């Protein structure tokens, strides 16, 4: 199934033979503290910067009815973000009350974002539109 929007992602997760857990890492476009004045000016114009993981949330597909629900929940945290990265995994919470697999998956995802190795993650902008990252 091609995932062309957030609803496709929810549908694909619901169709899996095993219950799924969706892992969301919200990232903001930031500029490093040691950025040059030119880099800071470029970032202020909406160019350049780096993606910094800000917030991690896991949900079952049944906990989300639409992208707007996810955006509203994120808004209540007070964390600003521009991109949400998504991965899915089999939901083991019924078997493991303290699911360390989710924490480990979030650690891997945040590292992938920090290092720019995001090819295996889905990404959506604040409007729920998919983002495809290309080589610069």
N, C-alpha and C positions, 0 to 999 in steps of 0.2 A: 504494500500500500504506500503510495506517495503521500507524504505529509506536506501539504501546501498551506495549512493554517492550524491554529491551535485546536480547533474542533476535530480535525483529522487525527491529531495526537491523542486526544481523549478517546475517540472512537477506536483507534488502533489498540490503545491500552486496555480498553474494555473487552476487546475481542480476543485477547490472549488467553490461552488455556489455563494459565496460572494467574492468580490475582497479582496485580502490579502495584508498585509504589513508584510514584513520579518524584524525582528529585529536582528541585529548582534552586539554582544559584543566581541571585540577582547581583549584577555588576554595574558599577558606575564608571564613567569615563573620567579619569583623573589625570593630573600631571604630577610627576614625582617632585619631591621637595628640592632636589638638586637640578631641576630643569633650568635651562638657559632662559634668559629674557625672551629670546625669539620663540622658544618652544612654548613658553607661557602665553605669549601673545597669540600664537597659532591656536593653542587650545581655547583661548578666550573667544576666538572667531569660530569655534566649533570644528576645528581641524586638529588632527593628531591626538595625543594623549595615550593612556593605557587603560585597559580594563582592570578594575580592582573589585574582587568579590566583596560584597557588602552584607549579604543576608542569605541564609540557607533554610529551605523549608521542604519538608516532604509531605506528600498528600497521596491518598488513593484516588483513582479516577472518580469514584463515587462522591468524593468530597468537593469536587469542582464541577460546576455546571457550565461555566464559561470563563473565558480569559478575564472578563471584567471582575469576576469574583476574586481571582488571584491578585489583580491590580489593586482592588479595594483593600484586601487584607494587607498587602505590602505597604500601601499608603499609611495605614494605621501604625506601622512601625516607626515612621518618621525617617526612614532611610530612602534617600534619593537613588534612583537607578536608571540606566538607559537600556540595558540588555538583560534578558533572563535566559540562562542556559538550562537545558533540560536533559535529563537522562532517566531511564526507567530500569527497574530491577524487579525480580520476583519478590512479592511481599511475604516476608517470613515472620511478620509480627504476630501472626496467630500461633506460631511455634516458639518464638523467642521474644519474651516480654521486653528485654533490653537488647534491641537489635543493633549490635555494634557494626554490622555490615553497612547500615545506613551512614553512620559516622565515618567509616572508612571510605565509602563512596564519595561523601562530601569532601573529604580531605583530598582524594584523587582529583575530583572535579575542580576544586579551587586551585590546586597545583597546575592542572592543565590550563586553566584560564590565565594564571600568572605567567606561565611559560609560553602561552600562545599555541598550545597543541590541542586545539579545540575541534578538530575535524570530526570526531565521533559524537559530538554533542549537538543537539538541536539548539537554535537560538531564535529568540523572538524580540521584537522591539516593544515599546510601551503600548503600541496599538494592537499587538498580537500578530503582527506580520512577521513572517520568517525572515531571518537574516542569513545571507550566504556570505561568508568571509572569503575573500580572494587574496592572492599573493600581492603584496605591495610592490 
